[in-house]
């Protein structure tokens, strides 16, 4: 039988643990309660929701919001655009970040300190919105997908994480691959990348979530409605209170339009959150080790 060692906690330890568990419980409730509210509200009649609040009487529930969302072409087009932008941006950003971080992790790299300073400066200062727009316009990227994918492809914080992770890998890996005749490129792709799956997963998750939730750049640079991501469609519903035309074909009054907007906003939040909820469990096993090693080593 396995022997279990019981540690007797003092009064102060119990108090600290109690406070910690209490704060953790409050934190969990602060996250869980709004999520449950949004999911339930997405099925409720807006009149009942506004007058009585949340109701667990199924007679007050309806799936009309999801029907309108799923039948609307703009929602599907925006969803497809957001999925494409997020996936493409993740590939570009992670690839560039990993390549840029590799030489920065080598102490023998000439100019390493200078480039570190240059990268860090960009975390505190930038050219501003108007000069950036002028630059994007002069590069003829306005109203193209490249205005969304390229300007923010390099994230300095992600680069620092990747650089620190590289520094935590055993130096013997490079020595062994050099003995086998591998050059830097071969070592990077064939030896180092398989070892770096945790940090790659972390960078991919950060990039995907960041692009999926982003709407400001698309609002500035994209004029074509067919190129706009889901977030701009949601913005028109949630912020401007103006559902898409296909959703209000049977609506005759402003009051009814506001009712439909109220009906749709919770359903669109649920639909837009599904990809992230589905994606996270696949990255969770890499996330903890990747973020901790990339943060504290080096």
TORLUM-712733 format. One record per residue (C-alpha): x, z, y; residue in three letters. Coordinates in pm, whole numbers, plus 50000, padded with zeros to 5 digits. Each point is the difference from the previous one (the first is absolute). Layout:
TORLUM-712733
> X|Z|Y|ALA
...
This chain:
TORLUM-712733
> 50000|50000|50000|UNK
> 50130|49906|50340|UNK
> 50103|50296|50211|UNK
> 49854|49999|50346|UNK
> 50176|50187|50274|UNK
> 49757|50169|50236|UNK
> 50126|50052|50351|UNK
> 49851|50299|50175|UNK
> 49924|49915|50360|UNK
> 50025|50251|50277|UNK
> 49728|50062|50255|UNK
> 50166|49783|50265|UNK
> 50040|49714|49750|UNK
> 49632|50021|49906|UNK
> 49898|49996|50365|UNK
> 50216|49693|50070|UNK
> 49865|49821|49692|UNK
> 49645|50090|50098|UNK
> 50050|49862|50350|UNK
> 50160|49687|49856|UNK
> 49715|49939|49756|UNK
> 49744|50065|50274|UNK
> 50162|49750|50236|UNK
> 50028|49748|49717|UNK
> 49633|50046|49917|UNK
> 49900|49952|50364|UNK
> 50217|49688|50017|UNK
> 49839|49856|49685|UNK
> 49651|50073|50132|UNK
> 50087|49840|50335|UNK
> 50079|49679|49810|UNK
> 49736|50015|49727|UNK
> 49695|50088|50212|UNK
> 50025|49696|50235|UNK
> 50060|49772|49699|UNK
> 49693|50132|49818|UNK
> 49797|49976|50321|UNK
> 50097|49637|50058|UNK
> 49923|49899|49640|UNK
> 49658|50168|50000|UNK
> 49917|49876|50351|UNK
> 50076|49643|49893|UNK
> 49700|50017|49763|UNK
> 49757|50166|50241|UNK
> 49733|49861|50227|UNK
> 50140|50023|50357|UNK
> 49677|50150|50138|UNK
> 50009|50284|49748|UNK
> 50373|50048|50057|UNK
> 49960|50025|50378|UNK
> 49693|50225|49990|UNK
> 50062|50224|49700|UNK
> 50365|49951|49909|UNK
> 50126|49969|49644|UNK
> 49723|50000|49740|UNK
> 50033|50019|49622|UNK
> 49649|49864|49952|UNK
> 50050|49660|49839|UNK
> 49683|49874|50172|UNK
> 50196|50007|50326|UNK
> 50282|49793|49856|UNK
> 50042|49625|50018|UNK
> 50258|49738|49900|UNK
> 49898|49767|50282|UNK
> 50327|50065|50186|UNK
> 50213|49888|49704|UNK
> 49774|49702|49946|UNK
> 50047|49886|50358|UNK
> 50376|50062|49986|UNK
> 50051|49813|49674|UNK
> 49782|49709|50105|UNK
> 50180|49944|50329|UNK
> 50261|49725|50007|UNK
> 50196|50154|50287|UNK
> 50053|50321|49803|UNK
> 50131|49808|49698|UNK
> 50219|49775|50215|UNK
> 50140|50299|50187|UNK
> 50057|50182|49671|UNK
> 50190|49702|49858|UNK
> 50205|49965|50320|UNK
> 50090|50371|50001|UNK
> 50098|49985|49634|UNK
> 50221|49698|50064|UNK
> 50159|50145|50315|UNK
> 50067|50335|49830|UNK
> 50150|49847|49684|UNK
> 50211|49743|50187|UNK
> 50117|50254|50257|UNK
> 50094|50244|49724|UNK
> 50213|49738|49824|UNK
> 50174|49892|50321|UNK
> 50051|50350|50139|UNK
> 50126|50160|49678|UNK
> 50236|49708|49927|UNK
> 50152|50003|50350|UNK
> 50023|50380|50007|UNK
> 50179|50018|49665|UNK
> 50246|49729|50101|UNK
> 50072|50157|50339|UNK
> 50037|50353|49859|UNK
> 50254|49902|49733|UNK
> 50301|49929|50227|UNK
> 49900|50291|50223|UNK
> 50039|50233|49701|UNK
> 50368|49908|49956|UNK
> 50248|50213|50192|UNK
> 50255|49718|49997|UNK
> 49761|49764|50179|UNK
> 50162|49898|50331|UNK
> 49773|50077|50295|UNK
> 49776|50232|49799|UNK
> 49981|50260|50275|UNK
> 49924|49741|50268|UNK
> 49713|49846|49804|UNK
> 49863|50346|49919|UNK
> 49979|50075|50372|UNK
> 49835|49665|50074|UNK
> 49739|50056|49729|UNK
> 49924|50355|50113|UNK
> 49960|49893|50364|UNK
> 49715|49768|49896|UNK
> 49812|50303|49867|UNK
> 49973|50138|50354|UNK
> 49991|49693|50224|UNK
> 49846|49654|49983|UNK
> 49936|49712|50232|UNK
> 49635|50085|50059|UNK
> 49680|49816|49918|UNK
> 50013|49727|50266|UNK
> 50365|49893|49944|UNK
> 49934|50003|49625|UNK
> 49695|49780|50044|UNK
> 50199|49759|50218|UNK
> 50269|49981|49734|UNK
> 49746|49938|49720|UNK
> 49833|49734|50214|UNK
> 50330|49824|50076|UNK
> 50075|49996|49627|UNK
> 49663|49824|49949|UNK
> 49879|50270|49764|UNK
> 49683|50098|50190|UNK
> 49689|49938|49789|UNK
> 50209|49962|49684|UNK
> 50058|50231|49707|UNK
> 50367|50036|50099|UNK
> 49903|50205|50306|UNK
> 49866|50260|49757|UNK
> 50269|49982|49732|UNK
> 50332|49973|50185|UNK
> 50017|50221|50314|UNK
> 49971|50332|49815|UNK
> 50172|49898|49678|UNK
> 50295|50237|50055|UNK
> 49912|50368|50019|UNK
> 50303|50214|50087|UNK
> 49862|50311|49835|UNK
> 49954|49808|49673|UNK
> 50350|49862|50040|UNK
> 50140|50353|50033|UNK
> 49813|50108|49686|UNK
> 50137|49705|49803|UNK
> 50353|50052|50132|UNK
> 49994|50367|49905|UNK
> 49866|49917|49655|UNK
> 50282|49751|49945|UNK
> 50250|50269|50092|UNK
> 49851|50230|49735|UNK
> 50062|49750|49717|UNK
> 50319|50054|49794|UNK
> 50302|49811|50129|UNK
> 50101|49941|49638|UNK
> 49727|49735|49978|UNK
> 50187|49776|50244|UNK
> 50331|50069|49830|UNK
> 49858|49910|49660|UNK
> 49839|49680|50127|UNK
> 50325|49904|50178|UNK
> 50190|50041|49671|UNK
> 49748|49764|49840|UNK
> 50071|49746|50275|UNK
> 49680|50040|50203|UNK
> 50018|49926|50371|UNK
> 49797|50187|50264|UNK
> 49695|49772|49969|UNK
> 49991|50028|49621|UNK
> 50047|50377|50019|UNK
> 49722|50032|50258|UNK
> 49736|49802|49811|UNK
> 50090|50070|49637|UNK
> 50133|50357|50009|UNK
> 49884|50176|50315|UNK
> 49642|49873|50030|UNK
> 49885|50125|49656|UNK
> 50137|50344|50090|UNK
> 49819|49999|50335|UNK
> 49641|49965|49872|UNK
> 49889|50334|50153|UNK
> 50110|49915|50353|UNK
> 49869|49644|49965|UNK
> 49661|50142|49906|UNK
> 50007|50234|50301|UNK
> 50092|49721|50241|UNK
> 49735|49771|49850|UNK
> 49732|50266|50035|UNK
> 50097|50076|50360|UNK
> 50005|49631|50094|UNK
> 49674|49912|49825|UNK
> 49806|50295|50143|UNK
> 50141|49943|50349|UNK
> 49904|49633|50004|UNK
> 49661|50062|49838|UNK
> 49905|50248|50273|UNK
> 50147|49794|50284|UNK
> 49773|49809|50235|UNK
> 50163|50009|50346|UNK
> 50248|49717|49945|UNK
> 49728|49781|49850|UNK
> 49773|50075|50297|UNK
> 50273|49885|50240|UNK
> 50149|49702|49818|UNK
> 49713|49851|49797|UNK
> 49722|49807|50169|UNK
> 49871|49816|49695|UNK
> 49727|50204|49830|UNK
> 50098|49849|49665|UNK
> 50345|50165|50026|UNK
> 49882|50344|50106|UNK
> 50045|50287|49753|UNK
> 49731|50233|49877|UNK
> 50094|50264|50255|UNK
> 49883|49785|50292|UNK
> 49666|49944|49828|UNK
> 49972|50374|49947|UNK
> 50094|50062|50360|UNK
> 49711|49788|50120|UNK
> 49768|50202|49777|UNK
> 50136|50351|50049|UNK
> 50129|49995|50358|UNK
> 49811|49727|50180|UNK
> 49681|50065|49799|UNK
> 49946|49626|49950|UNK
> 49943|49887|49640|UNK
> 50090|49645|49905|UNK
> 49729|49735|50052|UNK
> 49939|49955|49627|UNK
> 49910|50366|49971|UNK
> 49739|50001|50276|UNK
> 49817|49675|49940|UNK
> 49675|50196|49954|UNK
> 50055|50236|50292|UNK
> 49790|49958|50313|UNK
> 50081|50292|50228|UNK
> 50301|50183|50135|UNK
> 49878|50323|49841|UNK
> 49979|49835|49661|UNK
> 50348|49853|50050|UNK
> 50136|50348|50064|UNK
> 49819|50121|49687|UNK
> 50167|49732|49791|UNK
> 50339|50085|50150|UNK
> 49946|50364|49907|UNK
> 49897|49893|49650|UNK
> 50305|49779|49953|UNK
> 50280|50211|50141|UNK
> 50025|50245|49710|UNK
> 49974|49728|49738|UNK
> 50275|49797|50165|UNK
> 50226|50308|50010|UNK
> 49952|50048|49625|UNK
> 50057|49632|49921|UNK
> 50313|49979|50217|UNK
> 50148|50314|49840|UNK
> 49961|49886|49640|UNK
> 50325|49797|49974|UNK
> 50208|50298|50114|UNK
> 49822|50237|49764|UNK
> 50056|49761|49710|UNK
> 50362|49931|50096|UNK
> 50127|50355|50048|UNK
> 49983|50126|49635|UNK
> 50233|49720|49887|UNK
> 50264|50108|50254|UNK
> 49956|50375|49968|UNK
> 50255|50046|49719|UNK
> 50269|49843|50220|UNK
> 49887|50147|50331|UNK
> 50118|50360|49970|UNK
> 50349|49923|49868|UNK
> 50048|49707|50235|UNK
> 49904|50177|50320|UNK
> 50186|50321|49919|UNK
> 50327|49838|49896|UNK
> 49986|49755|50289|UNK
> 49940|50282|50245|UNK
> 50240|50279|49909|UNK
> 50301|49837|49837|UNK
> 50300|49858|50185|UNK
